[in-house]
Amino acid sequence: MQSRPARTGWTGWGVLGMKVDGVAYRTIWVGKDGWSVEVIDQTRLPHAFETVRLATMEATAHAIRTMQVRGAPLIGATAAYGIALAMRADPSDAALDGAYHMLLATRPTAINLRWALDQMRQHLRLLAPNDRAQAAYERAAAICDEDVAINRAIGENGLGLFRVKTERLGGKRPLRILTHCNAGWLATVDWGTALAPIYLAHDSGVKVHVWVDETRPRNQGASLTAWELGRHGVPHTVIVDNAGGHLMQHNLVDLCIVGTDRVTANGDVCNKIGTYLKALAAADNRVPFYVALPGPTVDWRIGDGVKEIPIEEREAREITHMTGRTADGRIETVDIAAPGSSAANYAFDVTPARLVTALITERGVAPANREGLLGLYPEQRPAAVG
């Protein structure tokens, strides 16, 4: 592990958005040796900022499965580099298929994982084995660059909505935004999805204040969103997951914005558990509820999210135990549940499209329905027959 990645080998990235203590970072990059992959270990945040070197496909699968990397776009990017590492070790068809299926099984809900793996396999299948390793690294790097460009565009499109809302407030106070889980740069390669317009607003002088759901059981809001907002200087307040409805009832939230791990062709949104409850509270209090997503997060194969999206169930220990820093500086994990009690750990829920005000994508803002999505992605329309 190391505390700060060297900039050696960081080519073709364009403008970097997010900074930690004044140093620009992405969440994944090729190491100094030119072939291994390094990532920020998100299981160590917010108490330690460390990186992990991934030297095998199996190591990337472990990083995804254990949530050293997480967030749908970053999972996809990591899996792409996992294929590259596999091809470096063995560029055969059997190794390509084996790596594809092992990585696909790591996280069942995020559709970007399958998208990235499909991109890699389809591209490499056309090449001779001897050409696959270099081509795999190049394609993985391109997927990362595409993600950065997409997320920056999501930010610009969301910023337009924020500016309209701010103008209606007359500049009397900051725009008060509620978000759930972590959809910032830690969940992507850079910029983030739901947090991208927040960063652009802050950087352009639009005053914002972010209500950060703690997001139990893994506390991605309290540990990751709050950490990155703080490092970037964005005003924010951490709240317990169940406080959102209260804040909305008392007119303390101007809008909600979340990310997503999968959106159906009809606009249903699958995101971290608890998102559905926020959407219900927002609808009851007439608070706009936006979902920010890149195009690859749309699963055009399915229409009913509640019935068709597989919901990951993670280990009970994430609910029954919690890790934190003690008064003397030690990082400790403690048991917080009654001894002998079982725990069910559903990691995601589905918010029906009717509760979503709009979808914010890299191509623009659209209603959360099939026609809205097809208006932005017309290439997904079925070919005319006859």
N, C-alpha and C positions, 0 to 999 in steps of 0.2 A: 504494500500500500504506500501511497505517497500523498502529501498534503496539497500539491498543486501540479496540474499537468503542464508539461512543457509545451510551448507553442510550435516546436519542431514538427513538421509534417502537416500542419494545419493549413492546407492549401485549398483554394477553390470554394471557400466558405462565404465570401461576400462579407457584408456588414454583420458583425455580431451584436446581438441585442442585450443580453443579460450580463450583469457583472456581479462578482463577489469580491468585496473589498477592493474595488477598482480594477479587477482583472476580468477580462471577458472570457466566458466559458461556453462551450456546448456541453451537453450531457453525455456525449459519446464521441470518441475520436480514435484514430489509429495511433499507436504508441511510437516512441522514438525508434524502435527497431524496424518500423515500416510494415509490420504484419499483425502484431497482437493488437487487441482492442482494449481501451480503457474506458471506464464508466465511473460516474459519481455513485458511491454506495449510499443509496437513499435510506437504508435501514439504520445508518449511523447518524443521520440528521434528526434533530437540529443540534445535537450536543457535540458532534464531531464532523468535520468536513474531510472525508477521505475518498480516495479513488481505489478501484480494483482493476487489476490487469486480467483480462480474459484471453487465454491462449489456446483454448480448444472449443469445439462446438458444444461439448458437454458443459463447459463452464458458462457459456452464454445461456444454455437452457436452465442451469441452476440459478443464474442471476435473474432470469425472468420469473422462474417459479417461486423463488424466495423473496421477490420484490425488491432486490437490490436496484433493479430498474423497474419502473411501472409507469402507467399511463399509456393509452392505446398507441399513439404515434411512436413513442420511444420503444415500446415493446416490438413494434414492427421493425424499426431501425436496428435494434439489437439482434433480432432474428435474422435480418439480412446479413449482418456481419457474422452471425453464427454459421450461415451457409458458406460464407467466404472462408472461414477457418476450416470448415469441413473439406472444402475443395483444395485447400492448401495441403491437407493431410492425405486426401485420397479423392481424386477428381472423377472417379468412376460413376456410372449411372446408379449403381447400388448404393454408394455412399451419399449421393445427392438425394435419392429417395428416402434413405434412412434418416438423414439430417432433417429433411422436410417434415417427416412424420413425428420425430422426436420433439422438434421445436413447436410444431403445431399443437401438441398435447400439453404444453406448459401452462397455458391460460385459455380456457374455452370461450370466454365472453367477448374479448376485444377482437373485432373484425379486422383491424389493421394488421394483426399477426398473420392471418391467412392471406390478406392482400399482399403483404411484403414477400411472404414465402412463395406465393404464386408468381409474383414478378420475377423473383430470383430463379425459380425452377424453369419457367418458360423461357427466360433469356438464356440460361446455361444449357438447356437441352439441345439448342441449335448449334452448339459449339463442340469442337473436338475436345476430349478430356484434357489434353495438354494446354489448352487455351482457357480453361475454366477458372483457374484460381485468380489470375489477374483480372479477368472479366468480372468475376464475382466481387472483388474489392471495388472495382470501378462502379458497378451497379449499386452496391451498398452505399458508396459515397454519394452517388446521384440521388438515391432515395432520401438520404439525410439532407442534402441541399434542397431538394424539392419540398421537404417538410418545413424547412426554415422559411422558404419563400411563401408557402401556403399559409403558415401561421402569421407571418407579417401581414399578409393580405387580409386574413381574418381580423387582425387587429385594426387595420385601417377601416374595414367595413363596420366593425363594432364601434369604432371611435365616432363615426358619423352619427350613429344612434345616440351615443352619449352626448354629443354636442347639442343635438336637438333637445334632449331632455334638460341639459344644463341651461340652455337659452330660455326654456319655459320656466325654470326656477329663478331666472333673472339674476343669477350670480350671487344670490343672497347667502348661500351656504354650499358646502361641498355636495357633490352627487353621492348619495349613500347607496352602496352596492352590496348585495348579499351573495356570497358564493358558497359552494359545497364541495368538499374533497379538495384535490389539487389538480387544477388544469392549467398550471403555469409552465414555465420553461422546463421544470423538472419532469413534467409529464410528456415532453416533446423533445426535439433536438435543440430548439431555441425558441424564444418568445412565448410559447404556450398557445392555448386556444382561448378559453374563457378569460384568462388574465392578460392576453395580448392587448386588447383594447384598453384595459386598465393601465398597463404600462405606457402605452402610447398617449393616453389622456394625461397621465401624470407628467410624462416627459414634455408634453406640449403646453403645459400650464393650466390644464383643466383640473380644478380641485376635486378630488375624490376621497371618499373614506370607505373602506371595505370592511364589512362584517364577515368574519371568517368562521364558518362552522368548524368545530373541532374535528368532526367526522370520525366518530367511533365506528369500528373498534380499533383501527390502526392509527387513528389520529392524523391522517394526512393533511387535514386543514391546520390543526394546531402546530404540527411539527414541520410541515413542508411549505404550505401556502404562507403561513405567518413568517417563516424563516426567509423565504425568497422576497416577499413584499418588504420585510424589514431591511434586508440587505440592499434593496433597490431604493429604499427611502419612501415607500408608499404608506400613508397613514392607514392604520387598520386596527381592529379590535377582535380578539378571539372570543367566541361565544359558544355555549353548549349547543348541541344539535337541536334541542327542543325549544330554543329561544326564538327561532325565526318567526314563528307565527305570532308571538307576542309583539315583536318589533314591528311586524306589518300591521297589526291591529292598531298600533299607536303611531302610525304614519312615520316610522323611522327608517323605512326602506323605500327607495325610489325605483329600484329594479333588481331583479335576480338574474344572474348569469352563471351557467354551469357548462362543463364540458360533457363529453359522452364517449362511451366505449363502442357503441353501435347504434345506428339509427336505421329504422326500417324504411322501405320504399314508401310507406304511407305516413312517415313522420313520427312514429313512436320512438322514444328516446330511452336507451338503457344507460344508466350511470350508477355511480356509487350508491349503495343502500342509503335511503333517507331522502334522495332527490325527489321521489314521488310525493312525499309528505310536504316538502317545500313548495312544490308546484300546486298542491291542493290549497295550501295556505295563501299562496300568491293569487290564485284564482278567486278565492273567497274575499280577498281584500283589494282586488283590482290592481294588483302590482304586476307589471310586465315581467314575464318569465322567458328569458332568452337562452338558447342553447348554441354554443359555438362549436363548430366541427369542421374538419377537413373533408374533402370529397371522398377519400378512401375509407372513411368511417361509415359511409352509407352502405348498407347491405341490400342490394337491389333484388336479392333472391327471396326475401321474405316481406310480408306485409303486416302481420299481427305480432307485435313485439312481446306481448304478455304470453302468448301461446307458443311462440316459435324461438325466442332467444334463450339459449341455455344459460342458466344463472349459476355462476360458480359458487360452490360451498367450500369455504376454507376451514382450516382446523379450528377447533373450539378454543385452543389456547390463546388465540388472538382476542377473544372475549374475556376469558377468565384471568388473563395476566396483563400487566402493563409495565412498560419500561420507562424510567426517568432518571434524573440526576438527583442524588441525595445532597444534603446540606454540606457534606464534606467533599463533594465533587465526584463521588463514585457513580457510575452508571449501573443501576440495579433493576432487575425484573422482579416484580412482586405479584403474588396471587391476590386478586381482588374479589373473587367470587366465594360463595358459601361452599365449604368442602362437600364433595359428593354430588353437587348439582351438575347436570348436563347442560350443554350450551349449543345452540344452533347458529351457525355463522354464515348467513346469506350475504354475499359480497356486493350484489347489485340489485336494483329494482328497475321497473319499466314505467316511465311516465307517458301516458297516452297523449297522442298528438293534440287532442282537443285542449290540453292544459298548457301547451307551448305557444307563446305569443309569436315567436318567429325563430327561424334557424339562421345563424350567421355563419357563412362559409367564405372561402377564398374567392368565390365568384359573385358574392353579393348576399343580400338578405332575402329570405323567402318564407312564405307561409309553411307551416309544418304539415304538409300534405303531399300527395303524389304529384299533383300538377305543379306545386310550388318547387319541388325538387327537380322535376323534369324540365322546368323552365330554366334552371341553372345548369342542368346536365342533360341537354337534349340528346346527346349521343347514347343515352340509356333508353331512349324510346324504342319500342319494338319496331323492327323494319316493316314497312308496309307490304302487304301481301296482295298479289294479283296485279 
